[in-house]
Amino acid sequence: MVGITLSPEQITQAPPEVRRWLEQQVASALGLYRPEPPMRAPERHLVACDPEQAQAILSLIQGILPVVSVFFELGREPVATSPQGLRALRLDEMTRHARLQTPEQVIACLKAIDEALQRVIGRPDALLTALDDAGHCLVADATARSILSLWQEIVAARELTQPDRAPVQAAPYPASAPFQSPYAITMPTFTAGDPAGNAGSSQKSTGIA
C-alpha cells in the first residue's frame, strides 16, 4: 500500500473535483461522511435536445467562444444523476473548465444558450438548463448525450482533415469565423491585480446585436 502526503498548498490548488474527493475520503475515514441530498427536479421542464437541435444551437452561438465552451461543458460527466433523466454539473467546475472568472459568467452563457434554443425550436419559454440552490447546473441526459456526440464528431472531423496535428484533449470549442449574433450577452470583466474575490467588475458586451 502506497501512502501520499499532500501539503495544504497542494490541496488548495487541486481541481475542485479532486478536493471534493479528498473531503469525502477524510470524512468517511472519520465517520462523518454524509451523501449529498437527492437532486430535486427543476420547477420548469427542461428540453431534451436531439443531435440535430444541438447542431442548430451551435450554429447560432459559434461566434461567441465563451458561450460555445460552456455549451460543450454540458456534455461532460455529471457529479450526480436523477431518475427523471437529469444530470447535475457543478458551476464552479464549469467555470474552471471554460476558463471563465466567475460562475456568473457561466450563467450569462447559459442564458445565451437558452436564447439560441428558443430560436431553434420556436418556443420563447423553452429552457435547456436550470440552476439549483447547491451550485449545480441541471441538464437533460438526452441533451448532454447529443452535445457529447456533436463534440466527438467535431474532433473526428478535425483529425481526418488535419492528421498531423495533435489530437484535441479537452472539450473547449471549434474554431469558426465571426458571425452576426442574433443577441448580445453581457460578460463581467475584472481589473488585473485586484484581490481575489474583490475584483472590481465592469460590463462588457461580447455579442453583436
N, C-alpha and C positions, 0 to 999 in steps of 0.2 A: 504494500500500500504506500502510495506516494503522498506526502503532505506538501502543501503550498502555503507560503506565508505572504500575505499582501499588506502593504503599508496603507495607512489611511488615505494618503495621496493617490495611490493606485486605485483604491476603491472609489474615491470621489470622481476620478477621471474615467472610470469604466462606463461603457454604454448603459443606458437605463435598464435594458433587459438583463444585463449581467448583474447590476446592483440589485435588481428585484429578485433574481435567483439567489444571490448571496443572502439577502434578507430572509428569504424563505428557508434556506438551509440552516441559518443560525437560529431562527425562531423555532424551527422543527426540532433542532437538537436540544433546545431549552424547554420544549413542550409548550411553546407559546404560539405556534403557527395556527392561524385561522384562515380558512379559504375565503376568497372574495365573495361577496353576496352575489346571488344569481343575477344575470343580466335581465333588465326589465325592457320589455318591448316599447318602442317609442310611441307617443300618442298618435302620430300620423303614419300612415302606411308608406313604406319605402319601395320605390320602383325597383324591380329586378330586371336589369338590362341584359339583352342578348348581345352576342358579339357584334352584330351589325349596328345596334344602337350605340355600343361603346365606341365603335369606329366613327360614327357620326358625331358623337360628343367630342372626340379627339380632334376631328377636323375643324371644329369651331373654336377650340382653345389652343391649338398648336402654336399660335404666335405668342403666347404668354407662358414662358418656360416655367416659372414657379407653379402656375396652375397645372401644367402638364405633369410636373414632378409629383405634386400632391395627388393628381388623378391616378398615377401608377402606384402610388403608395397604397391605394385601396385594394390592390391585388396581392399585398403581402400576407404572410401567415398571421392569423389573428392571435390575440392573447386569450380570447375566450369565444365560444360559440353558444348559440341558444337553440332549443328545439324548434323555434319558429323560423329557423333558417337565416339567422343574423350572425354577423361577425363583429367583434369588438377590436378596435385598434387603439393604441394609446396615442393621445395627441402629442405628448412630449417626444415620443419616438418618431412620429411622423414629422415633427418639426426638425429633429436632428437629421433624419434620412433625406429630407427635402432641402437641407441646408438653409433653412429659414431661421429667423431670430426669435420669434415668439409663437406660441400656439394661436394667438390672434391672427397672425398672418396665414396660418393653415386654415383657420375658419373662414377668412376672406376668400381664399382659394376655393374652399368647398362651396361657398355661396355662388361663385362664378361657375363652378361645375354644375350646380343645380340650375342656373340660368340656361346653360347650354342644353341640359336635359330637357327643360321645359320647351325650348325651341325645337328640339328633335322630335318629341312626341306630341307637341301641340297642346300641352296641359300646363297652364300657368301656376298650378298648385302642386306640381309634381316635385318630389324630393328624392335625391339619390342617397343622402346620408342624414344622420341625426346625431346629436350630442347628448350624453347623459351627464349626471352630476359628479361622476367619478373620473372625469377626464378622458372618456372614451369617445371615439367616433364609431358609430354603428353603420353598417352597410349590409345589404342583402348578399347572401352567399353566392347566388347566381350572378350578381353584378361583379363581385370580386373575381369569380372564375372567368367571366368574359373579359375583364380587364387584363388578368394574367395571361389569358390566351392571346390577346391582342399584343401584349408586350413580347411574348415568345415569338410571335410571327414577325415582329419588327426586328428582333435580334437575329432570327434565322435569315431574314432577307438581307440584313447588313453583312452577315458572314458569307453569304453567297456572292454578293456584289463586291465585297472587299475582303477576300480570303487572307490577305497578307497582314491585315490589321489584327491587333489583339482582341479577343472576344470581349463583349460587354459583360461586366461583372454584376453591377448593381442594376436598379431599375429607375434611372432618372427619367429621361425623355428623349424623343427622337429629334434630330436637328431638322429645322424647317425654315423656309423663308418667311419674312414678316407678312402678315395679312391684316385686313381691316376687321378688327374685332367688333362683334355686334353689341358689346357693352364695355364699360370701363369699371375696373375694380381699384380700390384704394389699398395700398400696402404700406404699413408703417415703415419708416426708415429710422436709423439710430445714429447718433453722433459718435464718431470714433473717440475712444478714450474715456467715455462716461463709465462710471462704476457699474458693474453687472447688477441688473435688476433695477437700476435707477437711471437708465439711459433716457436722455431727452428725446422724445419722439416727434417726428413731423410726418406729414401725409404726402404720399407720392402716388400719382395715378400711373398704373402700369398698363392699362388697357387703352385702346384707341376708340374714342366714341364714334 
